[in-house]
């Protein structure tokens, strides 16, 4: 467990209400609304250039919205003729590259934002212990690894006791193994401290690990927000379905609670996102498909990951299908197979 005696966090609700922002004549945020409940970690997931970082900068006070409101609890930070300067917002931020001062030691970097605080040295020591870097307090950033630099950046953001923590793809420049290790550690720290946080990423795995909730963003708009399970099982449209996880969209004909497809009859959910009659494209996740010997599908590639296998199948009419199994590969490239859906009720979208 993390010792919390030094850090007096009072998490606050973040509300972004119908914000618009144009930069250089280009609309970047288009009516964005988002609520982050106190102590909740939200992952903002979307492709590069969709406006994720701009939204973070808006909350931090580094950008001003053209219209709309940004609030912490009932306090208006931006909008309605008000603007609270960044240094007065109690919002911490961790940047993609860490943004450490190269001429300052680790301890001096962490202490940089602690002006006129009587317990400054204690906070620095505690923040570095929190990220397991107490032994490196006198080292310069140039002599740290990438992961260590990001830990210092996190400690610097936490030391002023922020009410909200913003993280802008802080693991993007790390190798895959270190990225997985550090994101798990950061998730543990944020959960233990109970800080309201917003984490920007374009990586679905990171979003699922770090977010109590996920907000999916595209072209300056938030398309859907909810728990990772909600987004995975009941995406709001076909774009979200294919962006959040591997997805097969299979043609079929829906009637009430089922859709007929050439992979068998598929049960449909009763949620608002699912079309219940007529020509549809049915969402079939690869892990809910089973393979059988002989059939109309041909195995094009097989990828074995140790814990599971991913098949890519093709058919004479040009259609493709992804199938994931939890066992070692039983079918080889070039073999013909049949496929059947064996999963829970899923969603269907109007056919193109």
C-alpha positions, 0 to 999 in steps of 0.5 A: 500500500502507498503511504498517503500521509504527505498527500492531502488529495481532495479529488474534484469533479471535472465538467466540460460542457459543449466546448468549441475551439478553433485553432488556425482556422481549423475546428479542433473541438466540436461541442465536446462534453465530458464529466469525470467524477471525483476520484475516477480515472478516465481514458480519452481514446482516439486516433492522432489528431482527433483533439485529445491533447487539445482537450487536456490543454483546455482543462489545464488552462493552456487553451481557452475555448471559443465557447462552452464551459470548463468547471471543477465542481461548481467553480467555473475555470473557463467560460461565461466570461471567466478564466482561471490561470493555469497555476491557480487551477490545482491541475497537474499535467504529465507530458509525453516527453516528461518536459524535465529541466535538464540542468536541474536534478531529479529532486529540484525538478520535483520541487520546482512547483512547490513555492513557499511550502514549509514541507517542501523537502518532505513532499519531494522525498515522499513523491520520489519514494512514491515512484521508487526513485528516492535513491536518484534524487541528486541525478540529472535527467540525462542520466536517467532511463526513459521510464525513470524520467517519466516517473520523475514527471509523475512525481513532479505533477503529484507533489503540489497535491493536485485535485486533477491529474492530466496525462498526455500519452506519457508512455508513447516514447517507451519500449513495449515492455517498459510501457506495460510495466509503467502503465500498471504501476501508474494505474496502481498509484492513481487508484491508491491516491484517489485522484481524479485523472484524465489519460490521453492515449491512442492505444486501446490496451492502455485505455482498458488498463488505465480507465475506470471509464473510456471516452472515445474521440474522433474529429473533435467530438466524443462519440461514446463514453462508458466503462471498457466493457460497455464500449467493447460489447455495445459500441455506439456505431461501426467506427467505435466498434472497429476502433475499440478492439478487433471486430468482424462486421458480418452481413445478415438480416435482423428480425427481433432478437436474432440476426441470420448470417452465414455463420449461423443465427446470432442473438442481438442485444436489446440496447439502443445501439442495435438495429433489430430488423432488416439488412444489418452488419453484425458485430462479431468479436474474434474470440466468440468464433469457433473453427471446424475442419472443412468449409468455405473459409481458407486460412490465410495466416496464423499468428501464435502469441503463446496465450492465444492464436489469431487466424485471418480467413478469406473466402472466394467472394473476397470477405475476410474474417478474424478468429481468436482461439485460446489454444495453440493453432490447430489449423494451418495456412491454406486449409479450409475451415467453417466458422460458427458464432458461439458468443453472447448477444451482440449489436448490429448496425444498418447495412451500408 
